[in-house]
Amino acid sequence: MSNDDITLTAGDAQVTVQPGNGGRIGGLSIKGAQLLRQRDRFGCFPMVPWCGRIRDGRFRDGATVRQMPLNSPPHAIHGTARDGAWRTARTTPDEAVITYDLVDPWPHSARVTQVVALTESSLTLTMSIETYQDSFPAQIGWHPWFNRTLGGTDVELDFTPAWQEERGDDHLPTGNRIDPKPGPWDDCFGMPDGVDVTLTWPGQLALKVTSPEKWVVVYDEQDAAVCVEPQTGPPNGLNTLPRLVTPLEPLEATTTWSWTRL
């Protein structure tokens, strides 16, 4: 039950899992090329028990209004689990299972489990939130920082969302759905048939990010990296589109990254 880094290998693909650093994926290298931006705050971190920003850090939990710390003033952002140390439940050469027990400031007891499964051509991340006590609203998502440049070529993004969530001046969805606009983006998109976004580094690699979930945030306002974030609801979703975790029904989500060498 340590939280030391874990290395998974399948063919020429290698993944570093960092339970002690917020349960994040610290690296994904394919044939020696590192796809994820390095350093402690990057890689790919889990967004749980909420994704993106909560307006003013407040959300309705039954009859109670909860206040989360304003770690991105005036909002609370990206959940609490990325700031904690996760534990390793089990590992094999190509799979790791890590867990995190939600603690204060989150008001409910629950266990988050993340399964990281690597093959020669794909990485699948599966996350669940389980409780044996009271029910509560929650979200699950992933926040990967993909390197913009690979082998000297810049990434190209290709996706066809059904709509874009109109973004207010406070960076939160207004509730209006609009036709997708050209980037640069820090925006949430709706893909009702499931998230499907392809990142292509011409001459190097094509990486497809898929998920049965219907929401994806795309962020490409940085020179160093682009983010493609599948999630179970939009930003501020604890208020606008809550998903309940109950003792009978955990919240579960999955995303797969599959790649083709060009």
URRARA-V515829 format. One record per pair of residues at least 6 apart in sequence whose ideal C-beta (glycine too) atoms are under 8 Angstrom apart, sorted by sequence separation. I is the first residue (numbers start at 1). J is the second residue. D is the distance in whole Angstrom. If there is no record, write none. Layout:
i = <I/I>
j = <J/J>
d = <D/D>
This chain:
i = <8/9/18/28/29/36/37/59/60/70/71/72/90/91/102/117/148/149/167/168/181/200/220/231/234/237/245/7/8/17/18/27/28/36/58/59/69/71/90/102/116/117/148/166/167/199/200/209/219/220/233/234/244/7/8/17/18/27/28/36/58/68/88/89/101/102/116/117/147/165/166/198/199/218/219/233/243/7/8/16/17/27/50/58/59/88/89/101/102/115/116/117/129/146/165/166/180/198/199/218/233/6/7/15/16/26/57/58/88/89/101/102/115/166/198/199/217/218/219/233/5/6/16/25/27/57/87/100/101/114/115/129/165/166/197/198/217/218/232/5/6/15/16/26/57/68/86/87/99/100/114/115/128/165/166/196/197/216/217/5/6/14/15/57/86/87/99/114/127/164/165/177/196/197/216/5/14/54/56/86/99/100/113/163/164/195/196/216/217/4/5/13/14/85/98/99/112/113/127/163/164/171/173/195/215/216/3/4/13/27/28/84/97/98/112/163/164/194/195/215/2/3/13/26/57/97/112/113/125/163/164/194/195/213/215/12/25/50/56/57/97/98/111/194/195/213/215/217/12/21/24/25/53/56/57/81/84/96/97/110/111/161/167/194/195/197/209/211/213/215/232/12/24/25/55/95/96/110/111/167/194/195/210/5/24/54/81/95/110/167/195/197/209/232/21/23/24/53/54/80/95/109/165/192/215/231/22/23/53/54/80/94/95/108/109/110/164/165/191/230/22/53/89/94/109/164/165/190/191/18/52/80/94/108/164/165/190/191/230/50/52/80/108/110/157/163/164/189/16/51/102/162/163/188/189/199/50/51/86/108/110/161/162/188/189/50/107/161/162/188/189/199/49/159/161/162/187/47/48/49/81/186/187/197/47/48/49/159/186/45/46/48/185/186/185/46/47/183/185/186/195/46/69/160/184/185/45/68/159/183/184/68/159/158/159/157/158/213/66/157/158/212/157/158/211/212/213/156/211/155/156/211/155/156/210/211/61/155/156/188/209/210/154/188/209/210/153/209/210/153/208/151/153/207/208/150/153/207/208/48/149/151/207/49/146/151/206/150/205/206/150/161/205/205/206/49/159/204/205/23/24/204/22/23/159/203/22/79/195/202/22/23/49/82/146/157/173/201/22/173/200/22/23/49/157/172/173/21/22/48/171/172/20/78/144/175/19/20/46/19/173/19/46/19/157/165/165/155/157/148/141/148/23/61/148/61/141/148/23/60/147/148/59/147/148/17/19/48/145/146/49/145/146/17/44/46/48/145/146/3/6/145/146/3/8/10/144/3/4/9/10/143/144/2/3/6/8/9/144/1/2/8/143/1/8/49/142/1/8/50/51/141/142/23/49/50/51/52/141/142/6/48/49/51/141/23/25/48/49/140/141/6/47/48/139/140/47/48/139/46/47/139/28/46/47/75/46/47/74/75/45/46/75/25/44/45/139/17/44/139/25/44/138/15/43/44/137/43/15/42/138/139/13/137/138/13/137/138/13/137/138/8/10/11/12/13/15/36/37/136/137/9/10/11/36/37/135/136/8/10/11/13/36/37/135/35/36/135/140/35/135/139/140/141/34/138/140/142/144/131/133/35/55/130/131/132/129/131/33/55/33/53/25/53/131/130/129/128/129/128/129/128/127/128/126/127/126/127/126/125/124/125/124/125/124/123/124/122/123/110/122/52/122/108/121/122/121/121/52/51/35/33/33/35/30/52/51/60/52/59/60/51/59/51/55/47/51/52/53/54/42/52/53/59/47/51/52/54/55/52/54/51/37/50/37/50/28/30/31/30>
j = <14/15/24/34/35/42/43/65/66/76/77/78/96/97/108/123/154/155/173/174/187/206/226/237/240/243/251/14/15/24/25/34/35/43/65/66/76/78/97/109/123/124/155/173/174/206/207/216/226/227/240/241/251/15/16/25/26/35/36/44/66/76/96/97/109/110/124/125/155/173/174/206/207/226/227/241/251/16/17/25/26/36/59/67/68/97/98/110/111/124/125/126/138/155/174/175/189/207/208/227/242/16/17/25/26/36/67/68/98/99/111/112/125/176/208/209/227/228/229/243/16/17/27/36/38/68/98/111/112/125/126/140/176/177/208/209/228/229/243/17/18/27/28/38/69/80/98/99/111/112/126/127/140/177/178/208/209/228/229/18/19/27/28/70/99/100/112/127/140/177/178/190/209/210/229/19/28/68/70/100/113/114/127/177/178/209/210/230/231/19/20/28/29/100/113/114/127/128/142/178/179/186/188/210/230/231/19/20/29/43/44/100/113/114/128/179/180/210/211/231/19/20/30/43/74/114/129/130/142/180/181/211/212/230/232/30/43/68/74/75/115/116/129/212/213/231/233/235/31/40/43/44/72/75/76/100/103/115/116/129/130/180/186/213/214/216/228/230/232/234/251/32/44/45/75/115/116/130/131/187/214/215/230/26/45/75/102/116/131/188/216/218/230/253/43/45/46/75/76/102/117/131/187/214/237/253/45/46/76/77/103/117/118/131/132/133/187/188/214/253/46/77/113/118/133/188/189/214/215/43/77/105/119/133/189/190/215/216/255/76/78/106/134/136/183/189/190/215/43/78/129/189/190/215/216/226/78/79/114/136/138/189/190/216/217/79/136/190/191/217/218/228/79/189/191/192/217/78/79/80/112/217/218/228/79/80/81/191/218/78/79/81/218/219/219/81/82/218/220/221/230/82/105/196/220/221/82/105/196/220/221/106/197/197/198/197/198/253/107/198/199/253/199/200/253/254/255/199/254/199/200/255/200/201/255/256/107/201/202/234/255/256/201/235/256/257/201/257/258/202/257/201/203/257/258/201/204/258/259/100/201/203/259/102/199/204/259/204/259/260/205/216/260/261/262/106/216/261/262/81/82/262/81/82/218/262/82/139/255/262/83/84/110/143/207/218/234/262/84/235/262/85/86/112/220/235/236/85/86/112/235/236/85/143/209/240/85/86/112/86/240/87/114/88/226/234/235/226/228/220/215/222/98/136/223/137/217/224/100/137/224/225/137/225/226/96/98/127/224/225/129/225/226/98/125/127/129/226/227/85/88/227/228/86/91/93/227/87/88/93/94/227/228/87/88/91/93/94/229/87/88/94/229/88/95/136/229/89/96/138/139/229/230/112/138/139/140/141/230/231/96/138/139/141/231/114/116/139/140/231/232/98/139/140/231/232/140/141/232/140/141/233/123/141/142/170/142/143/170/171/142/143/172/123/142/143/237/116/143/238/125/144/238/116/144/145/238/145/118/145/242/243/118/242/243/119/243/244/120/244/245/116/118/119/120/121/123/144/145/244/245/118/119/120/145/146/244/245/118/120/121/123/146/147/245/146/147/246/251/147/247/251/252/253/147/251/253/255/257/245/247/150/170/245/246/247/245/247/150/172/151/171/144/172/250/250/250/250/251/251/252/252/252/253/252/253/253/254/254/254/254/255/255/256/256/256/257/256/257/245/257/188/258/245/258/259/259/260/217/217/205/204/205/207/205/229/229/238/231/238/239/231/239/232/236/229/233/234/235/236/225/235/236/242/231/235/236/238/239/237/239/237/224/237/225/238/257/259/261/261>
d = <7/8/5/7/7/7/7/7/8/6/6/8/8/7/7/7/6/7/6/5/8/5/4/8/7/8/5/6/4/8/7/6/5/5/6/6/6/8/5/7/7/5/5/7/7/7/8/8/7/7/8/6/8/7/8/6/4/8/5/6/7/4/7/4/7/5/8/8/8/4/5/6/5/8/4/4/5/6/7/7/7/5/8/5/8/8/6/7/7/8/6/8/5/7/8/8/6/7/8/7/8/7/8/6/4/7/6/7/6/5/5/7/7/4/5/7/7/6/7/6/6/4/4/7/7/4/6/7/8/7/4/7/8/7/7/8/8/7/6/7/8/7/8/8/7/8/5/5/6/5/7/8/8/7/5/7/5/6/4/5/7/8/5/5/6/7/7/5/5/7/8/7/8/8/6/8/8/6/8/4/5/8/7/4/5/7/5/5/7/7/7/7/5/8/7/8/7/5/8/7/7/7/6/6/7/7/4/7/7/6/8/6/7/5/7/7/4/6/4/5/8/4/5/5/8/7/5/7/6/7/6/6/8/5/7/6/5/8/6/6/5/7/7/5/6/6/6/7/5/6/5/4/6/7/4/5/7/8/8/5/5/5/7/7/7/6/5/4/5/6/7/8/6/8/6/7/5/6/8/6/7/7/8/7/4/6/7/7/4/8/5/7/7/5/8/7/7/4/5/7/5/7/7/5/8/8/5/5/7/8/8/7/7/6/8/8/6/4/6/7/7/5/7/5/5/7/7/6/7/7/7/7/7/7/5/7/6/6/5/8/7/5/6/8/8/7/8/7/8/7/8/8/5/6/5/7/8/7/7/4/8/4/5/7/8/5/8/6/6/5/7/7/5/7/5/6/7/5/5/7/6/8/6/5/5/8/7/7/8/7/7/5/5/5/6/5/7/7/6/6/4/6/6/8/5/7/4/6/6/6/5/8/4/7/7/7/5/6/6/7/8/8/6/7/7/7/8/7/6/5/5/4/7/8/7/7/7/5/7/5/7/5/7/6/8/8/5/5/7/5/7/7/6/6/5/4/6/7/7/8/8/7/5/6/6/5/7/5/6/5/6/7/7/6/6/6/8/8/6/6/7/6/7/7/7/6/4/8/7/7/6/8/7/8/7/7/5/8/6/6/8/8/4/8/7/6/6/8/7/5/8/5/5/7/8/7/7/7/7/4/7/6/6/5/7/6/8/6/8/8/8/8/6/6/7/6/8/6/6/8/7/6/7/6/6/5/5/6/8/6/6/4/5/7/8/6/7/8/7/5/7/6/7/6/8/8/6/6/8/6/5/6/7/8/6/6/7/7/7/5/6/5/5/6/7/8/6/8/6/7/5/6/6/8/4/5/7/8/6/8/5/7/7/4/3/6/7/7/8/7/7/8/7/5/6/5/7/7/5/8/4/5/6/8/7/7/6/5/8/8/8/8/7/8/6/5/5/5/6/7/7/4/7/7/8/7/5/7/5/4/8/6/6/3/6/8/7/8/6/6/5/7/5/8/7/8/6/6/4/7/8/7/5/3/6/7/5/6/5/5/8/8/6/5/6/6/7/4/6/6/7/8/8/7/7/5/4/6/8/5/7/7/7/7/7/6/5/6/6/6/6/6/7/6/8/4/6/5/5/7/8/4/7/8/7/6/7/7/4/7/6/5/7/8/5/7/8/6/5/6/6/7/4/8/6/7/6/7/6/8/8/7/7/7/6/8/7/8/7/4/6/4/5/7/5/7/7/7/5/6/7/3/6/8/6/7/7/6/6/8/7/7/6/7/4/5/8/6/7/7>
